Amino acid sequence: MSDTITRRSYLLAAIQREPSPICTQRAAQLLAASPWPTAGRNTARKDLRALAAAGALCPDSGPYRVYHPKTSKDNG
């Protein structure tokens, strides 16, 4: 059986390697270097929202919408 990876799981793995919170622009850059290079900014935005809704990312409060990977010390 072959191992398949989804775009969102690829993005989540890439985000977990990043040292700082992720914005839509950075997520689009990560996807541009992925097996899905044609995924644009809107796709990145939707993927970030979906990952946050699934509980894998936490939105960061501030003047801009950014996300960071959820850790065990995060509530929820």
C-alpha positions in Angstrom: 0.0 0.0 0.0 1.4 3.4 -1.0 1.6 6.2 1.5 -0.4 9.2 0.4 -0.3 12.6 1.9 -3.0 15.2 1.7 -2.3 18.9 1.0 -3.5 19.8 4.5 -1.3 17.2 6.2 1.7 18.4 4.2 0.9 22.0 5.2 0.6 21.1 8.8 3.9 19.2 8.8 5.6 22.2 7.2 4.0 24.6 9.7 5.2 22.5 12.6 8.8 23.0 11.3 8.4 26.8 11.2 9.8 28.8 14.1 7.2 31.6 14.0 3.5 31.9 13.6 2.1 31.3 10.0 0.2 33.8 8.0 -1.6 33.2 4.8 1.3 34.5 2.7 3.8 32.1 4.3 1.4 29.2 4.0 1.0 29.9 0.2 4.8 30.0 0.0 5.0 26.6 1.7 2.5 25.2 -0.7 4.3 26.6 -3.7 7.2 24.3 -2.8 5.0 21.3 -2.3 3.5 18.6 -4.6 0.7 21.2 -5.0 2.6 24.2 -6.5 -0.5 25.7 -8.1 -2.4 26.0 -4.8 -2.7 29.8 -4.3 -3.5 32.2 -1.5 -7.2 31.4 -1.3 -6.4 27.7 -0.9 -3.9 28.4 1.7 -6.4 30.5 3.6 -9.0 27.8 3.5 -6.5 25.1 4.6 -5.4 27.2 7.6 -9.0 27.7 8.6 -9.8 24.0 8.2 -6.7 23.0 10.2 -7.7 25.4 13.0 -11.3 24.0 13.0 -9.9 20.5 13.3 -7.9 21.6 16.3 -4.4 21.3 14.8 -3.7 25.1 14.8 -4.5 27.9 17.2 -5.3 31.4 15.9 -3.1 34.0 17.4 -4.7 37.2 18.6 -3.3 40.4 17.2 -3.8 42.9 14.4 -3.2 40.2 11.8 -4.6 36.7 11.4 -1.8 34.2 12.1 -1.8 30.6 13.3 0.6 28.5 15.3 0.6 24.7 15.9 -1.4 23.6 18.9 0.8 22.2 21.7 -0.2 20.1 24.7 -0.1 23.2 27.0 -2.7 25.0 24.9 -6.2 24.9 26.3 -8.8 22.8 24.5 
